Every structure is written in structure tokens, then in C-alpha cells.
Amino acid sequence: MLFPVLLSGCAVGPDFKKPETWTPAQWQHASLEQTSRALSVPVNQAPDPQWWSVFHDPELVSLEQRLATQNLDILQATQQMAVSRGQLLLAGAERFPDLAATGSYRRQQYSSKQLESVIKRIGKNAPEGSDALLSSQAANASIPLLNQWQDGLQASWEVDLWGRVRRQYEAAKSYLQATVEQRRGILIARQAELAQDYLSLRSTQEQLRITRRNKEVAVQMLDLSRNRYNSGLVSELDVESARSQVEDTSARIPQYEQLAEQQINAINLLMGAPPGALNAELQTPSVIPSLPPVVPVGVPSEVVRRRPDIRQAEAELHAATAEVGQAEADFYPKVTIDAGFGMQSFSFRDLGMWGARAWNVGPSISIPIFQGGRLVGQLRMKKASQKTAALRYRKTVLTAWSEVDNALTKYEAEQKRNMALKAQVAADQRSLSLSRDLYRQGLRTFLPVLDAERRVLSSQTALTTSNEMMSENLVRLYNAIGGGWEEIYPEAKNG
């Protein structure tokens, strides 16, 4: 009964315990409970892993579906996972015996002088009469040239009495989990970045459309001012004021065109493509995707499970805890069992005979006595790393909740601002229409019209930017809650 217990051993060092984290009982935000019917409302429902589908934009869906297989950062993280899987295999290999087949041939001449010395020593202790014979023959003694043939199997296995190998494997498995979560975090971040760049592009294209339309209106007002000037109804000041408005509006167009090209290039880079590769897909303007009536964000307790940075920090804490146990196990004796079986012969013909067999088996033990402080320093370092990982986990959790709360605040606030901007645009457009009518009737100068045109352009630009910000805030919200829930990657379960 004692032998199996010794083989199973015990793992020294602390066992990892999942840290308890603070989680609010419910979302600390008014928009989840009471809000205007006109707003898009976050609700306590499970989010869709493909959260970008809430925008109902086929082009965005297509880009997001291709991102995971084309983005270079994600592909690098995937290869890092492969490296961690290899490290896990290396750590796991030490749990099993090391078995190797051996074979050798050696042609060797042993020293005749050594044999002569041995015979002389034997002769000194031999009975009288034989000692003189042995001494006389010693000078003529020689060892013939020998051929030595050998083959067999050699095995070695460390008896993991103190759990050093198990802690090492536990740490490697946790580091693999950390790289899995790191890759998932990069994936979610790039998904959000792609959605934001796409929404910014559509906003810029909408700004360009509005500016061009306002230029057309400004040109019409310039033509009207010229006609009234030629008829002697207004002064040249009205014509130059109208011309100034046309040029001011025209100057905005190249800026938006340049910005749109840069945003397309940003999407090309995210998709791992050279500049211009997606121009055919993205240069055709499209409307800014609208918000859904409700936004599923799950319940607060699920954020800890969804956020990849929290899961990564937890895995790193687990690995650091296991490494403390591994460092403590280095203080204890290391027991290894070695065994071998094979054939040895001075003749190749006799190598396969049963009488040529040779075998050995037995334990060996290594006890650390003096290491110059190496083991103590290593243990202190691992304990400090564990405490650092624990603090990093706490900070990651607090940062996550701060980001979620900020995202909820921005999401609601921008919608309220958007409602006010819509009312402002409607009022400015009504004011511009009245100013134009009065100008055509000769009841007002051109200055009120010019001022109204500028207010309309400004408020329309602000409204378009707000539409973009609402959609981008939704993207930030999904990024803050960890994207849509998806199970851990299969690679982390294996091994």
C-alpha cells in the first residue's frame, strides 16, 4: 500500500483558488430601467456573438466574417497559441517515462600494461611456487583486439513525489489558456476597430453628400444674387457674400474625400490587404447603420466570464500560483528510476542469444544541499510574481467595470444629444427656407440667408457626426462587455 502512495506523491505549494470578484447586482444605469421610447435601450438578454449583425449592414457583416482569417494581428496571436500548445506538450512529456532504443558497436584495444600490472599483483598474493610463474608470464600478457556489440532499451522516469512535474504542467496549461484569451481579446478588439472604421467611413461619405448638396444650394443662391444684382435690386455685396459661401462649402469637399480615402486604407490594413484592395467594395456611399430598438448586453455577472482580459489575468494568476509550487518542490529530493535491458556480446553472431542478455534497474536520488541561494531566490521571485498577478487581476476587473459603465453612459447620452440635434436641424432648415423666401421677395438682405445656410450646414454636420457616434458607442459597449459570449477555444481544453 505504501508504494502507490509514494508514486502518487503530494503537490507542495499553494493550490489555485478562483478569485472572488466584485460584481454589481444589476447594471448601475438608468437607461436599463427607465428611458425614452425613442432611445435604443440595453436589456438583460444574452448578446449575439456576431453582435455586428444588429446594424443589418451586409457589407459590414461580410468584412467582419473575413476579419478572423485575414487580420495579421489575429494570425500572429493564433501562432502564439500554437507555440503555447508546444510548450504544454513539452511540460506534459515529463509526466511519462523516457524510453529510448540504443545500439552500438565498438572495436577496442585495452591496455596490456594494465593487465600486466594486475597479474603481478595477483602473483604477490598467490601461493608459493605459482607467484614466480605468474610474474614471469606477466611481461608476455596481452589483451586481444575486441569487437563489442550492444543493443537494448533504456528507460528513465522521475517519481513526482512533491508535485514538481504536475505544477510545471499546471502552469503550462494555464499559460496556454492565457494565450487563448489573449488571442480572443485581440479578435474582439479588431472586430470593434473594424466596425468603428467602417462607421466612420460611412459618416464621412454622408458628410461629403451633405456638403455637395449644400454647395448646390449655395450655387443656386449665387445665381439668384447675380440676377438680382443685374436687375439693380441688390448690391454687389450680396453677390460676393454668396460667392464666399460657395467657396467655403467647396473647400470642405477635398477634406472629406481625403478622409474617406484614409479610412478605406485603414480598413484595408485591418483586413491584411494593400491600399486600394477594397475600393470597389467601399467607395460606393451608404447610409450610416441605424441603432436597433434594444441592445442585448446580458447580466453583470456574465461580464467576468466574457471579458477576455479578465480571463487572461485569471489564467496568468493560476500559472503564477502553480510556479510557486514548482519552486517549492525544487527544495525536496529528486527521485528517478532508471532501467535498461539489452544484449551485449563480443561477437555479432552471439548478440541474439539469450545468454548475451544484460539488464539493470534501480532508483537514484538527488538532494539539493548547497545552491548558493539560487532556490531561495527563485522561490521569492515566484511568490512576488504571484502577488503581482493577483494585483493585476484586481486592476483588470476594476478597469473592466469602469469601461462598461462609461460605455453605457456615453451610449445613452449621445442618443439624447442626437434627439436635440435633430430638432436643431429641423429649426435651421425652416429658418433657411423662410430667409430665402424673404430674400426672393426683396424683404431681407442676403446676410440672414448666408447665416441660415451656415447654421444648416453646421447642424447637419453635427447631426451626422452624432449618428456616427451613436453607432460607435454601441460598438464600444459590445467591446466593453467582451463581445458576444462564445465558449473557450477547443485548443485550451486539450492536453
Residue, then its C-alpha position, 0 to 999 in steps of 0.5 A: m500500500l505504501f508504494p502507490v502512495l509514494l508514486s502518487g506523491c503530494a503537490v507542495g505549494p499553494d493550490f489555485k483558488k478562483p478569485e472572488t470578484w466584485t460584481p454589481a447586482q444589476w447594471q448601475h444605469a438608468s437607461l436599463e430601467q427607465t428611458s425614452r421610447a425613442l432611445s435604443v435601450p440595453v436589456n438583460q438578454a444574452p448578446d449575439p456573438q456576431w453582435w455586428s449583425v444588429f446594424h443589418d449592414p451586409e457589407l459590414v457583416s461580410l468584412e467582419q466574417r473575413l476579419a478572423t482569417q485575414n487580420l495579421d494581428i489575429l494570425q500572429a496571436t493564433q501562432q502564439m497559441a500554437v507555440s503555447r500548445g508546444q510548450l504544454l506538450l513539452a511540460g506534459a512529456e515529463r509526466f511519462p517515462d523516457l524510453a529510448a532504443t540504443g545500439s552500438y558497436r565498438r572495436q577496442q584495444y585495452s591496455s596490456k600494461q594494465l593487465e600486466s600490472v594486475i597479474k603481478r599483483i595477483g602473483k604477490n598474493a598467490p601461493e608459493g611456487s605459482d607467484a614466480l610463474l605468474s610474474s614471469q608470464a606477466a611481461n608476455a600478457s596481452i589483451p586481444l583486439l575486441n569487437q563489442w556489440q550492444d543493443g537494448l532499451q533504456a528507460s528513465w522516469e522521475v517519481d513526482l513525489w512533491g508535485r514538481v512535474r504536475r505544477q510545471y504542467e499546471a502552469a503550462k496549461s494555464y499559460l496556454q489558456a492565457t494565450v487563448e484569451q489573449r488571442r480572443g481579446i485581440l479578435i474582439a478588439r479588431q472586430a470593434e476597430l473594424a466596425q468603428d472604421y467602417l462607421s466612420l467611413r460611412s459618416t464621412q461619405e454622408q458628410l461629403r453628400i451633405t456638403r455637395r448638396n449644400k454647395e448646390v444650394a449655395v450655387q443656386m443662391l449665387d445665381l439668384s444674387r447675380n440676377r438680382y444684382n443685374s436687375g439693380l435690386v441688390s448690391e454687389l455685396d450680396v453677390e460676393s457674400a454668396r460667392s464666399q459661401v460657395e467657396d467655403t462649402s467647396a473647400r470642405i469637399p477635398q477634406y472629406e474625400q481625403l478622409a474617406e480615402q484614409q479610412i478605406n486604407a485603414i480598413n484595408l490594413l485591418m483586413g491584411a490587404p494593400p491600399g486600394a484592395l477594397n475600393a470597389e467594395l467601399q467607395t460606393p456611399s451608404v447610409i450610416p447603420s441605424l441603432p436597433p430598438v434594444v441592445p442585448v448586453g446580458v447580466p453583470s455577472e456574465v461580464v467576468r466570464r466574457r471579458p477576455d482580459i479578465r480571463q487572461a489575468e485569471a489564467e496568468l494568476h493560476a500559472a503564477t500560483a502553480e510556479v510557486g509550487q514548482a519552486e517549492a518542490d525544487f527544495y525536496p529530493k529528486v527521485t528517478i528510476d532508471a532501467g535498461f535491458g539489452m544484449q551485449s556480446f563480443s561477437f555479432r553472431d552471439l548478440g541474439m542469444w539469450g545468454a548475451r542478455a544484460w539488464n539493470v534497474g534501480p532508483s537514484i536520488s538527488i538532494p539539493i544541499f548547497q545552491g548558493g541561494r539560487l532556490v531561495g531566490q527563485l522561490r521569492m521571485k515566484k511568490a512576488s510574481q504571484k502577488t503581482a498577478a493577483l494585483r493585476y487581476r484586481k486592476t483588470v476587473l476594476t478597469a473592466w467595470s469602469e469601461v462598461d459603465n462609461a460605455l453605457t453612459k456615453y451610449e445613452a447620452e449621445q442618443k439624447r444629444n442626437m434627439a436635440l440635434k435633430a430638432q436643431v436641424a429641423a429649426d435651421q432648415r425652416s429658418l433657411s427656407l423662410s430667409r430665402d423666401l424673404y430674400r426672393q421677395g426683396l424683404r431681407t438682405f442676403l446676410p440672414v440667408l448666408d447665416a441660415e445656410r451656415r447654421v444648416l450646414s453646421s447642424q447637419t454636420a453635427l447631426t451626422t457626426s452624432n449618428e456616427m457616434m451613436s453607432e460607435n458607442l454601441v460598438r464600444l459597449y459590445n467591446a466593453i462587455g467582451g463581445g458576444w459570449e462564445e465558449i473557450y477555444p477547443e485548443a485550451k481544453n486539450g492536453 
